[in-house]
Amino acid sequence: MSFPVKIVVVYHSGYGHTAKVAEAVAAGARQVEGASVRLLTADEAPQHWDVLDDADAIIMGGPTYMGSLSAPFKAFMDATSNLQYGEKRWAGKLAAGFTNGASRGGDKQTSLIQLMTFAAQHQMHWVNLGLNYGNNRSTTTEDILNRDAYTLGVASQANMDESGETAPPAGDIRTAEYLGRRVVQVAQELGAGRAALGRQTPAGVGGGSENQDPEGRGLRRELKASVA
Ligand SMILES: Cc1cc2nc3c(=O)[nH]c(=O)nc-3n(C[C@H](O)[C@H](O)[C@H](O)COP(=O)(O)O)c2cc1C
C-alpha cells in the first residue's frame, strides 16, 4: 500500500560532488511510490521554509571541509535557529544525512554526528543508513554499498582530481539511493502508524525550561508560583 509522504533534500556542494550524492538520495526517494521529493540547496532553503516546515522528512548533507560540514551548510543550520528551532516546527519529523569527502576516513563521521545533533536539537527522529560495513573482505569490491563503512548516514568519497561527473563512484551513488528509499519507507511507516493510532505529529517542547517541567519540581521556588 502506498502512503503519501513529502521528502525534502537540502544540501550544499562547492565543487559538484555532494550535489551528485544529493541527487542520488532524491532519486532513490522517488523510486518509492507515494513519495513527493524536493531538492533544495542550502542557499535556496531559507526562501522555502514553508516547504521544509511541511515535510515529513528532511534529508540533509554537505561536503566535509576541515573535519566538519561546509560553512554554507552550517549557515543554513544556523538560519533554522529562529523559527524552526524556536517554535519546534520540525519536531516529530524524520531526519537523515549524508556527507562527502575526498578521503575514505577524512573525519566524515564528525559531519554525520553534527547533522544528527542538529536533528536532535530540532526534536526530529534520526534515520540511520541501515547497512552493514561495506568493503571489508577479500571477497568484496569497491563497488559494494557503504564501501567506506559508516552507519549514521551516507559518507561517500570523491577523488579530488575527478569532477562530479565521475566521482563519487557508482557504489556510493547507489548507497545514497538506498538512503533515500529507506527514509521514504520509514516516513510511510511513521505516517501510517500515526494515522492508525489517530495521533498528530507531536508539537515538540519549546520555550524555557519550565515548559519541560510542568510540575515545577526542577524550578527554583520563586519560579514555581509562576507555573502553578
Ligand atoms: C576547504 C576544504 C577542506 C576539506 N577538508 C576535508 C576533510 O576534512 N576531509 C575530507 O575527506 N575531505 C576534505 N576536503 C575535500 C572535499 O570534502 C572533497 O573534495 C569533496 O568532494 C568536496 O565536495 P563538493 O564538491 O560537494 O564541494 C576538503 C576540501 C576543501 C575545499
The ligand as an ORCA input file, in Angstrom:
! r2SCAN-3c Opt
* xyz 0 1
  C      38.376     23.718      2.475
  C      38.324     22.226      2.236
  C      38.516     21.377      3.285
  C      38.410     19.998      3.097
  N      38.511     19.164      4.174
  C      38.290     17.834      4.010
  C      38.253     16.950      5.143
  O      38.359     17.366      6.278
  N      38.042     15.634      4.898
  C      37.911     15.135      3.624
  O      37.745     13.920      3.482
  N      37.922     15.951      2.544
  C      38.098     17.281      2.725
  N      38.061     18.122      1.638
  C      37.768     17.580      0.322
  C      36.294     17.716     -0.012
  O      35.469     17.214      1.019
  C      36.000     16.944     -1.291
  O      36.740     17.495     -2.349
  C      34.543     16.898     -1.626
  O      34.350     16.005     -2.699
  C      34.014     18.268     -2.000
  O      32.628     18.157     -2.194
  P      31.842     19.200     -3.083
  O      32.325     19.013     -4.495
  O      30.433     18.864     -2.938
  O      32.180     20.559     -2.539
  C      38.172     19.487      1.811
  C      38.027     20.381      0.730
  C      38.083     21.719      0.947
  C      37.877     22.673     -0.211
*
